[in-house]
């Protein structure tokens, strides 16, 4: 069993005795993901195919594009604003292999606008290819299905 899982089990089993001195600090500036806008949600997924979790941040507002960050592998992220430019008022997103081609696509949910699918083509996300326009997935008993 990996050491991190053993530590989690021990901390969960004895939270007061073993984990009382744990402290968290804001590392957004150091990781280059700090933002002052209204954040609605975030999703991690490896859209670039390099084995590192990349970050999508949903934001509301008529002048607030969502944010997409590529994980550089050294504890920082590189902004990819050109990929999500023009996607306004996002309420959320999810990385999912929408087209079953083995790489993660990005499905975004919008406020008062159609939801969008960013198709992954060789590690690049491409907005709304006309032949593959995103639609809301069917719903059964309150759960989304793919």
Secondary structure by P-SEA (a helix, b strand, c coil): ccaaaaaaaaaaaccccccccccccccccccccccccccccccccccccccbbbbbbbbbcccccbbbbbbccccbbbbcccccccccccccccccccccccbbbbbbbbcccccccccccccccccccccccccccccccccccc
